[in-house]
């Protein structure tokens, strides 16, 4: 692309990004497009590619201007989820079309619109000389792996930056945090998530001769019943209650007169700061061991902790962001820890992190869209945050 003209327009940038069909793990030119807007401002744009033998290689972008502290980082992702049934869309999901004041396209809400607003906000400080690069820094940490396994993206980028001595002082993630309208919610933390895969072994046999078989299904059902019956907690002042959910039960049996030899289940727990992934795994294994002791049989259990719960305690940083939101939208945002996981779960180990972005009502849906005017207002909010931040408001 040719050097973009100033001032930058967040809708124009968002449209260009949406037109890159960057469904995880494909980059499809999204990061090069983003760098094309950042480099003319003076950002040093570095592609960071990571590999893992069990997952696809992922391209990421780290762009920074300035070398001094404090260092404010915008974090996000250019990868998007698949479009699903494309025939159900009323527009081309990768055209970035505006209809009736709404910007349509996969990634409009989650989260190419926020990234476009990152760029515009930063451009204003840079071109107006309001960022003293020897006294402060702005960076964009953009992954192509947030909607995927999360292995070769933000987590490895942060580790690589720390290894070479780069420190992030504060971070804002541009996930779509708002519920009904721009400005109604800021995320200051997230619940943790643990997935579980349970396999109960038995002995296959004929239903007419149960003494010659060992049915694993009743044991599996009892294990799940005991897990589901427990109230994990009632929540607290910062978090909603933890919840255990059975997500699949399967024996793969298409025959009515056959006792299956194996029964399987999958489960997930979204948990608050009254638990850890390890404590919940220990609890589940304890239940399984008790059932096996009572009913016999054997089992295998595998877990994956997607992230532990965390919170950035309300203080100067969250107050600064809330103030900027209210000044632009007229809404005092709720400081919340609700919702799913995000890459903030990795960032929190390196810097205080808060999330704020567009409304999330259509993310991952057919005809994903956001009000085009919200991109300009979001850029205004991000600009106010940067101005306040480099004025010492988060100190």
C-alpha positions as CSV (number, residue, x, y, z in Angstrom):
1,X,0.0,0.0,0.0
2,X,1.1,3.6,-0.5
3,X,1.9,5.7,2.5
4,X,-1.4,6.6,4.2
5,X,-2.6,10.1,4.4
6,X,-3.1,11.8,7.8
7,X,-5.3,12.0,9.7
8,X,-6.0,8.3,10.0
9,X,-9.6,7.0,9.8
10,X,-10.4,4.0,12.0
11,X,-13.2,2.8,9.6
12,X,-10.8,2.8,6.7
13,X,-8.2,0.8,8.6
14,X,-10.8,-1.6,9.9
15,X,-12.2,-2.2,6.4
16,X,-8.7,-3.0,5.1
17,X,-8.1,-5.4,8.0
18,X,-11.5,-7.1,7.5
19,X,-10.6,-7.7,3.8
20,X,-7.8,-9.9,5.0
21,X,-9.5,-13.4,5.5
22,X,-7.2,-14.1,8.5
23,X,-9.0,-17.2,9.9
24,X,-6.7,-18.8,12.4
25,X,-3.9,-19.8,11.6
26,X,-3.9,-17.9,8.4
27,X,-2.5,-14.3,8.4
28,X,-3.8,-13.5,4.9
29,X,-1.9,-10.2,4.9
30,X,-3.5,-8.7,8.0
31,X,-0.2,-8.1,9.8
32,X,1.4,-6.5,6.8
33,X,-1.6,-4.3,6.4
34,X,-1.4,-3.2,10.0
35,X,2.4,-2.5,9.7
36,X,1.6,-0.4,6.6
37,X,-0.3,2.0,8.8
38,X,2.2,1.9,11.8
39,X,5.6,2.2,10.0
40,X,4.9,5.7,8.5
41,X,4.3,6.9,12.1
42,X,7.7,5.8,13.1
43,X,6.8,2.5,14.7
44,X,9.5,-0.2,14.5
45,X,7.5,-3.2,13.2
46,X,8.8,-6.6,14.0
47,X,7.3,-9.9,12.8
48,X,7.6,-12.6,15.4
49,X,6.9,-16.1,14.1
50,X,6.7,-19.1,16.5
51,X,6.5,-22.8,15.9
52,X,5.4,-25.8,17.9
53,X,5.6,-29.4,16.6
54,X,1.9,-30.1,17.4
55,X,0.4,-26.8,16.2
56,X,0.6,-24.6,13.1
57,X,3.3,-21.9,12.8
58,X,1.9,-18.5,13.7
59,X,2.9,-15.0,12.6
60,X,2.6,-12.2,15.1
61,X,3.5,-8.4,15.1
62,X,5.2,-6.3,17.7
63,X,5.3,-2.6,16.8
64,X,6.8,-0.1,19.2
65,X,7.6,3.6,19.1
66,X,9.8,5.1,21.8
67,X,12.4,3.6,24.0
68,X,11.7,5.2,27.4
69,X,9.3,4.4,30.2
70,X,6.5,4.3,30.9
71,X,5.6,1.7,28.3
72,X,1.9,1.5,27.4
73,X,1.0,-1.6,25.3
74,X,-2.1,-2.2,23.2
75,X,-2.7,-5.9,22.8
76,X,-5.0,-7.7,20.5
77,X,-5.4,-10.2,17.6
78,X,-5.9,-10.1,13.9
79,X,-7.0,-13.7,13.6
80,X,-10.7,-14.4,13.4
81,X,-13.0,-17.4,13.7
82,X,-14.5,-19.1,10.6
83,X,-17.5,-17.5,9.0
84,X,-19.7,-20.6,9.4
85,X,-22.5,-20.9,6.8
86,X,-21.4,-18.2,4.4
87,X,-24.8,-18.5,2.6
88,X,-26.5,-17.2,5.8
89,X,-24.5,-13.9,5.6
90,X,-26.3,-10.9,4.1
91,X,-22.9,-9.5,3.0
92,X,-19.6,-10.9,1.9
93,X,-18.0,-11.6,5.3
94,X,-14.6,-10.3,4.1
95,X,-15.7,-7.2,2.2
96,X,-15.8,-4.8,5.1
97,X,-19.1,-3.3,3.8
98,X,-21.0,-0.5,5.5
99,X,-24.8,-0.6,5.5
100,X,-27.1,1.7,7.4
101,X,-24.2,3.0,9.4
102,X,-23.0,-0.5,10.4
103,X,-19.6,-2.0,9.5
104,X,-20.1,-5.6,8.6
105,X,-17.5,-8.3,8.4
106,X,-15.8,-11.1,10.3
107,X,-13.6,-9.4,12.9
108,X,-15.5,-6.1,12.9
109,X,-16.2,-6.6,16.6
110,X,-13.6,-9.2,17.5
111,X,-11.4,-7.4,17.1
112,X,-10.1,-5.6,14.0
113,X,-12.3,-2.6,14.8
114,X,-10.4,-2.1,18.1
115,X,-7.0,-2.5,16.5
116,X,-7.9,0.2,14.0
117,X,-8.8,2.5,16.9
118,X,-5.5,1.6,18.6
119,X,-3.7,2.9,15.5
120,X,-5.7,6.1,15.2
121,X,-5.3,7.0,18.8
122,X,-1.5,6.4,18.7
123,X,-1.2,8.3,15.4
124,X,-2.7,11.4,17.1
125,X,-0.2,11.5,19.9
126,X,2.7,10.9,17.5
127,X,1.9,13.4,14.7
128,X,1.0,16.1,17.2
129,X,4.3,15.6,19.1
130,X,2.5,14.6,22.4
131,X,4.6,11.5,22.8
132,X,8.1,12.2,24.0
133,X,9.8,9.0,22.7
134,X,12.7,9.3,25.1
135,X,10.3,9.5,28.0
136,X,7.6,7.0,27.0
137,X,6.7,4.3,24.6
138,X,3.6,2.9,22.9
139,X,3.5,-0.6,21.5
140,X,1.0,-2.9,19.8
141,X,1.4,-6.6,20.6
142,X,-0.8,-8.3,18.0
143,X,-1.1,-12.1,17.7
144,X,-2.5,-14.3,15.0
145,X,-3.3,-17.1,17.5
146,X,-5.9,-15.8,19.9
147,X,-8.8,-17.7,18.4
148,X,-6.7,-20.8,18.1
149,X,-4.7,-22.8,20.6
150,X,-3.0,-19.7,22.0
151,X,0.4,-21.5,22.0
152,X,2.4,-19.6,19.4
153,X,1.1,-16.2,20.0
154,X,0.9,-13.7,22.9
155,X,2.4,-16.1,25.4
156,X,5.6,-16.7,23.4
157,X,5.8,-13.0,22.4
158,X,5.8,-11.9,26.0
159,X,8.4,-14.4,26.9
160,X,10.7,-13.3,24.1
161,X,10.3,-9.6,24.9
162,X,11.1,-10.2,28.6
163,X,14.1,-12.3,27.6
164,X,15.6,-9.4,25.8
165,X,14.8,-6.9,28.6
166,X,11.7,-5.2,27.3
167,X,9.2,-4.3,30.1
168,X,5.6,-3.4,29.6
169,X,4.3,-1.1,32.4
170,X,0.6,-1.3,31.6
171,X,-1.5,-3.0,29.0
172,X,-4.9,-2.5,27.5
173,X,-6.5,-5.4,25.5
174,X,-9.0,-4.4,22.9
175,X,-11.4,-7.4,23.2
176,X,-15.1,-6.5,22.7
177,X,-16.1,-6.0,26.3
178,X,-19.3,-4.0,26.1
179,X,-22.6,-5.7,26.4
180,X,-25.3,-3.4,25.0
181,X,-23.6,-0.2,24.0
182,X,-20.1,1.2,23.8
183,X,-18.9,2.2,27.2
184,X,-21.0,0.0,29.5
185,X,-18.3,-2.5,30.6
186,X,-14.6,-2.7,31.3
187,X,-13.0,-6.0,32.1
188,X,-10.6,-5.9,35.0
189,X,-10.1,-9.7,35.3
190,X,-11.3,-13.1,34.1
191,X,-12.3,-16.4,35.6
192,X,-10.1,-19.3,35.0
193,X,-10.9,-22.3,32.8
194,X,-10.1,-26.0,33.1
195,X,-11.1,-28.6,30.6
196,X,-11.4,-32.3,31.5
197,X,-11.5,-35.5,29.5
198,X,-12.7,-38.6,31.5
199,X,-12.6,-42.2,30.2
200,X,-14.1,-45.0,32.3
201,X,-13.1,-48.5,31.3
202,X,-15.3,-51.6,31.6
203,X,-15.7,-54.9,29.9
204,X,-17.9,-55.2,26.8
205,X,-20.6,-57.9,26.7
206,X,-24.1,-59.0,25.9
207,X,-26.9,-57.2,27.8
208,X,-28.5,-60.6,28.5
209,X,-25.3,-61.7,30.3
210,X,-24.3,-58.8,32.5
211,X,-22.4,-61.0,34.9
212,X,-19.9,-61.5,32.0
213,X,-19.5,-57.8,31.4
214,X,-18.7,-54.7,33.4
215,X,-20.8,-51.7,32.3
216,X,-18.8,-48.4,32.6
217,X,-21.8,-46.2,32.1
218,X,-23.3,-46.3,35.6
219,X,-19.9,-45.4,37.0
220,X,-19.5,-42.5,34.6
221,X,-23.0,-41.3,35.4
222,X,-22.3,-41.4,39.2
223,X,-19.0,-39.6,38.8
224,X,-20.7,-36.8,36.8
225,X,-23.6,-36.7,39.2
226,X,-21.4,-36.1,42.2
227,X,-19.4,-33.4,40.4
228,X,-22.5,-31.6,39.2
229,X,-24.2,-31.8,42.6
230,X,-21.5,-29.7,44.3
231,X,-21.9,-25.9,44.6
232,X,-18.3,-24.8,44.0
233,X,-18.8,-21.4,45.7
234,X,-21.3,-18.5,45.8
235,X,-19.0,-15.9,44.1
236,X,-17.5,-12.9,45.8
237,X,-17.2,-9.2,45.5
238,X,-15.0,-9.5,42.4
239,X,-16.2,-12.6,40.7
240,X,-19.5,-14.4,39.8
241,X,-19.8,-18.0,41.1
242,X,-17.7,-20.8,39.6
243,X,-19.6,-23.2,37.4
244,X,-19.1,-26.9,36.4
245,X,-20.5,-28.0,33.1
246,X,-20.8,-31.4,31.4
247,X,-20.1,-30.7,27.7
248,X,-20.2,-34.3,26.3
249,X,-21.1,-37.8,27.2
250,X,-20.4,-40.6,24.7
251,X,-20.1,-44.4,24.5
252,X,-20.1,-44.7,20.7
253,X,-22.6,-47.5,20.9
254,X,-25.1,-47.9,18.0
255,X,-26.4,-51.3,19.3
256,X,-29.1,-51.7,21.9
257,X,-28.0,-55.2,23.0
258,X,-24.4,-54.4,23.7
259,X,-22.9,-53.3,27.0
260,X,-20.1,-50.9,26.0
261,X,-16.5,-51.4,27.1
262,X,-15.7,-47.7,27.4
263,X,-17.7,-44.5,28.4
264,X,-16.3,-41.0,28.0
265,X,-17.2,-37.5,29.1
266,X,-15.9,-34.0,28.7
267,X,-16.3,-31.2,31.1
268,X,-15.3,-27.6,31.8
269,X,-15.1,-25.5,34.9
270,X,-15.0,-21.7,34.8
271,X,-13.7,-20.7,38.2
272,X,-13.0,-17.6,40.3
273,X,-10.1,-16.8,42.6
274,X,-11.4,-19.1,45.4
275,X,-9.9,-22.0,43.4
276,X,-6.9,-22.9,41.2
277,X,-6.8,-25.3,38.3
278,X,-4.7,-27.7,40.4
279,X,-7.2,-27.7,43.3
280,X,-10.1,-28.4,41.0
281,X,-8.3,-31.2,39.3
282,X,-7.5,-32.7,42.7
283,X,-11.2,-32.4,43.7
284,X,-12.4,-34.2,40.5
285,X,-9.8,-37.0,40.9
286,X,-10.9,-37.5,44.5
287,X,-14.5,-37.9,43.4
288,X,-13.5,-40.4,40.7
289,X,-11.4,-42.4,43.1
290,X,-14.2,-42.6,45.6
291,X,-16.6,-43.9,42.9
292,X,-14.1,-46.5,41.7
293,X,-13.6,-47.6,45.3
294,X,-17.3,-48.1,45.8
295,X,-18.3,-49.5,42.4
296,X,-15.1,-50.9,40.9
297,X,-13.5,-50.3,37.5
298,X,-10.8,-48.0,36.3
299,X,-10.6,-44.6,34.7
300,X,-8.3,-42.2,33.0
301,X,-8.5,-38.4,33.4
302,X,-6.7,-35.7,31.4
303,X,-7.0,-32.0,32.1
304,X,-6.0,-28.7,30.4
305,X,-5.9,-25.5,32.3
306,X,-6.6,-22.7,29.8
307,X,-5.8,-20.0,32.3
308,X,-6.0,-19.2,36.0
309,X,-8.4,-16.6,37.3
310,X,-6.9,-13.1,37.8
311,X,-7.9,-9.6,38.6
312,X,-6.3,-6.2,38.2
313,X,-7.6,-4.6,41.4
314,X,-9.5,-1.4,40.9
315,X,-7.1,1.5,41.3
316,X,-5.5,4.4,39.4
317,X,-5.2,2.4,36.1
318,X,-8.8,1.2,35.9
319,X,-10.0,4.6,37.1
320,X,-8.1,6.3,34.3
321,X,-9.7,4.1,31.7
322,X,-13.2,4.4,33.2
323,X,-12.9,8.2,33.2
324,X,-11.9,8.3,29.6
325,X,-14.8,6.0,28.7
326,X,-17.3,8.2,30.6
327,X,-15.9,11.4,29.1
328,X,-16.6,10.2,25.6
329,X,-19.7,8.1,26.0
330,X,-21.4,9.6,29.0
331,X,-21.5,6.2,30.6
332,X,-19.8,5.1,33.8
333,X,-18.7,1.6,32.9
334,X,-19.1,-1.4,35.1
335,X,-15.8,-2.9,36.1
336,X,-16.4,-6.6,35.5
337,X,-14.7,-10.0,35.5
338,X,-17.4,-11.8,33.6
339,X,-17.1,-13.6,30.3
340,X,-14.7,-16.1,28.8
341,X,-10.9,-16.2,28.6
342,X,-8.7,-13.9,26.6
343,X,-5.0,-13.3,26.1
344,X,-5.1,-11.1,29.1
345,X,-4.5,-14.3,31.1
346,X,-1.0,-14.4,29.7
347,X,-0.3,-10.6,30.0
348,X,-1.3,-10.4,33.6
349,X,2.0,-12.2,34.6
350,X,3.9,-9.3,33.0
351,X,1.9,-6.1,33.6
352,X,-1.3,-4.8,35.0
353,X,-3.9,-5.4,32.3
354,X,-7.4,-4.1,31.6
355,X,-9.7,-4.9,28.6
356,X,-11.9,-2.5,26.8
357,X,-13.3,-2.5,23.3
358,X,-16.5,-2.6,21.2
359,X,-19.9,-4.2,21.9
360,X,-19.8,-8.0,21.7
361,X,-23.3,-8.8,20.7
362,X,-22.5,-10.0,17.2
363,X,-18.9,-11.4,17.7
364,X,-18.5,-14.9,16.2
365,X,-22.0,-14.7,14.7
366,X,-23.3,-14.5,11.1
367,X,-23.4,-10.9,10.0
368,X,-20.9,-9.7,12.6
369,X,-21.1,-5.9,12.7
370,X,-20.6,-2.8,14.8
371,X,-21.8,0.8,14.4
372,X,-19.2,2.6,12.2
373,X,-19.4,5.6,14.5
374,X,-18.3,3.5,17.5
375,X,-14.9,3.1,15.9
376,X,-14.3,6.9,16.0
377,X,-15.6,7.1,19.5
378,X,-13.4,4.2,20.6
379,X,-10.4,5.9,19.0
380,X,-11.3,9.0,21.0
381,X,-11.4,6.9,24.2
382,X,-8.0,5.3,23.5
383,X,-6.5,8.7,22.7
384,X,-7.8,10.1,26.1
385,X,-6.3,7.1,27.8
386,X,-2.9,7.6,26.3
387,X,-3.0,11.3,27.0
388,X,-3.9,10.7,30.7
389,X,-1.4,7.9,31.0
390,X,1.6,9.9,29.8
391,X,0.4,12.7,32.0
392,X,0.9,10.4,35.0
393,X,-2.7,9.4,35.7
394,X,-1.9,5.7,36.2
395,X,1.1,6.2,38.5
